[in-house]
Amino acid sequence: MRGRTESAGLVRIALAAVTWGTIPLLVRAVDAPPLVIVFWRVVFECAAIGVLLLVRRRFSEVARLSKRSLAVLAGQGLMLALNWVLFFTALAWTDVAVAEMLAYTGPVLVAVFAPLVLRDRFDRRILVPLALALAGTVFILTPGSLDTGPRALAGAAAAAASAFTYAFLVVNAKRLLSGFATDVYMFVETLAASVVLAPLALTMGQPTDGAQWGAVATLGVVHSALTGLLFLSGLRLVRADRAATLTYLEPASAVLFAALFLGEPVTVITLAGGAAIVGAGIIVARLAPAPASDQVPGF
């Protein structure tokens, strides 16, 4: 029964990851600064989650949160805003492959930090898929694939910085999820992100037509609200390090989508790296559940 439950969690995380792989296509379709795109993404996500709470007649749960709980979730919202601004900046300033793969050193950081923060016993079986995923990342970041211009280098730096904010978000979310309903967690988190970004975002250039507004709405409703609920529900069922490793399906699919729809070149080395990353995800999905002593009480 435990194995079936964990498998269901892994499937949810994998589906969310592949959906996120289409994010670069939508970001490139919007002629607005990255911060503006992130702002409207969290606004639409917050609205979608708010509607869900109203339909379920559970909005009162938000009002009953203590000041401390609101502060904790708002802190997650601030980190979420920073993470997405960094990542979207990287997507705008450098190649999708470079942005995605540098950002996705984050799961490696999760695997390192999770046992320390969550008091998980370190599962040594995760080392092989983690090493495979990291090797795939190195393959894709060959010297010839990284533009050395100032803008591209700044984009690469933003992607690397987003890896650390990603690791913080995943590890902290795993720690906090036992205390909050997933939709309540996401509503307060995105509301805080919206409030923080609004003063700057509303003074900048906005999406200019219906197609661009459709893109940011899709980012918020589909790629954030729906897949966010899917991912967090899966995260409740599996260890943080396994979830993080499986999300390497996002950059692998993003590189493929960028080649197909944005015309970005994909070399044999890039394909080999992507194959290694996907292989890491498959290994994680096929791992037998860890013994009960490896699980965190309450998850």
N, C-alpha and C positions, 0 to 999 in steps of 0.2 A: 504493500500500500504506500509505504514511504517512497519507493522508487517511482511509482506511477505519479505521485504528487510532484516530485521533483522534475520528472520528465515534462509534465504539463507546464511547469514554470519555465523550463528551458525553451520550450516551443514558443511561449509568449514573448520571451526576450528576443529570440531569433527573428520572429515576425516583426517586432518593433524595430530591430536593428536594420533589417533590409528596407523597411519603409523610410527610415531616417537616411538611408543611402541616396534618396532622391532629393534631399534638402538642397544640395548645391545647385541643382537645376532651377529650383524656385528662387534661390537667392540671386543667381545670375540674371533672372528674368525681371528683377525689380531695379529700377534706376533711382536708387535712394541710398543714403549712407547706411552702413551696417547697423549703427545704433538705432536708426529709425526702423529698419526692418525688424530688429529684435523687439523694439517697443510694441509695434503692432502685432507681432507674434504673441507676446505675452498678454496683450489686451484681448485679442480674439480667444486665446486659450482660457483666460480668466472668465470671459463671458460664457464660453461653452460649458465650463465646469459649473459656473453659477446657475445656468439653466438646468443642468443635470441635478444639482442640489435642490432646486425649486421643484422640479418634476417629482423627485423622490421625497419631497416634503421633509428635507433634512437640513435646510438652511439654518435652522435654529441651532444646530450643532456648532456652527461658526460663532454665533453670538455667545454661546456658553463657554467658549475657550477662555482660559485664564490669561491674565496679562503676560505671564511667563511663557505660556505656550505660544501666544501670538508673537512674542519677541523672538522665540526660537525659530518659528516658521518664517518670520520676516527675515531673519538672518540667512536662512536658506534661499529666500527670494533674492537677496542682494548678491549672493554667490552665484545663483542661477543667471542673473542679469549679466554679471561680469563674465561668466563662462561663455555665454552665447555671443556677447559683443566681441570677445577675443576670437572666438571660432569663426563668426561671420566675417570679421575683418580679414582673417586668414584666407577664407574662401574668395573674398573680393580681390585680394592683393597678390595671391600666388596660385599655382596650379592646384586643382582639386586633390590630386594624389599626394602632393607635399603637405597640404593643409590637413587632410584626413589622417595621414599616417603619423605625422608628428603629434597631432591631437590625441591619437589613439595609443600613445605611450601611456596615457592615463590609466588604462586597465592594468598595466604592469605596476604602476604606483599603487593602485587599489590592492593588488595581491600582496604588496609589501606592507602597506599600512593597515589593512583590515585585521590581521591577527593582533596587532598592537592595540588598535582602538576598540575593536569588537570583542576582544578576548577569545577569538576563534583559535582552536589548535591549528597550526599550519598543516595543510594537507599537501604532502610532498608530491602527490600525483599530479598536481596542477603545474609543476615545474616544466614538464615536457611540453604541454600545449602553450604555456607562456613563452618558453624559449622559441618554439616554432613561430608563434605570432610575432615575437620581437625580430626574429630572423627575416620574416616576410617584410616587416617594416624597413629593415636595413636594406633589403634587396630593392625595394621601391625607391628609397632615397639614395640612388646612385649619384655620383658627382655630376653626371651630365643632365640629371633631371631637375636640379635645383638652380634656378636663375639667381645670379649674384648681384642683381640690381638692388638699390636701396629699398624700393617698395616691396619687392619679392622677399628680401631678407627680413624686413619688418613683418611681413605676413607670416613667414616661417616662425619668427620669434613669438608672434601672437598665438600661433597654433601650439607651440611648445608650452607657453604659459597656460593655455586653456587645458592642457593635460593635467596640471596641478589642481585647477579649480574643479575639473571633472572628478578627480580622485576624491577631493573633499566632499563633493556632492553625493557621490555614490556611497561612500563609507558612512557619512552622516545620515543619509536617507535610510540605510539599513538599520542604523541605531535608533532612529526616530519612529519608523513605521509601526512599531508595536504599540505606540501610544496614540496614534491618530488614524482615522479613516483615510484611505487613499485620496478620495475626492476632496475632503476637507483640507488635507495637507497641500494638495496641488492648488486649490483655490486661494488660500492665504499666501502661499509662496509666490504665485503669479501676480496677485494683487499688489504685494510688496514690490515686486520687480517693476510693475507698471508705474507705480507711484514714484519710484526712484528715477526711472528713465524719462518720465514725462517732461520735466522742465527743460531738458536738453533736446529731446526728440521733437517736440512740437515747434522748436525754433529752426529746424533744419528742413531740407527739401523732402517732400512727401511723394509717395507713389503717384504717377501721373495719369493713369487710365484704368479702365475696368479690369483689364488683364492683370495689371500689377497689383491692384487691390485684391483680386481673386487669388493671386499667388501668396500674398501675406496672410489672407484669411485661411488658406489651405495650410500654411505653415502653423498657424495657431490652432485650428480646429482638428485637423487630421494628424499632422506631424508632431503636435505637442499634446493636446488634450486626449485624443483617442489612443495614440501610441504611448503616451505617458502613463495613462491608466493601465494599459496592457503591460508595459514594462514594470511598473511598480507592483502590480499584482503578481507578476512572475518573480520579482525580487523577494517577495515575502516567502517564497517557497524554496529558494536556493541560497547557497552561500554567496556573499558579495564577490569573492574572487572568481567563482565560476560564472556568475552573471556578467562580470566585467570582461572576462575572456571571450565569452560568446558574442559580445557586442562588436567584436572585430569584424563581424559580417557587415557592419555598416560601412567602414572604409573600403572594404573589398568591393561591395556593390556600388559604392559611390564612384570609384575609379572606373568601373565598367560603364556606368551610366554617363559619366563625363566623356568617355571615349565615344559612346554611341550618339549622344545628343548634343555635346558641346564641341566635338571635334578635337578633344585633347589627345595627343599621341599616347599610345600604350606600347611599350617595348616588351620583348620577350622576358626581360628581367622583371618588369612590372607585373606581368602575368604570373611569373613564378612566385613573386612575393605575395600576390593576391591569393594564389593557390595555397601557399603556406598558411596564410591567415585563416582562410576558410577551413583548411584541415585542422587547425587548432580548435576552431569552434566545434567541428564534428567530434573531435576527441573528447572535448568537455561534455558534449551532449551524451556521449556513450559511456562516460564514467559511471560506475555503480555508485549509489548513494554512499556518502561517508558514514562511518559508524556513528551511533547516537552520541558518543562522547565528543565527536567533532562538531556537534551542532550547538548553536547559541540558544540557551533557554529562552523560550517565548517566541521563537521563530519557526 
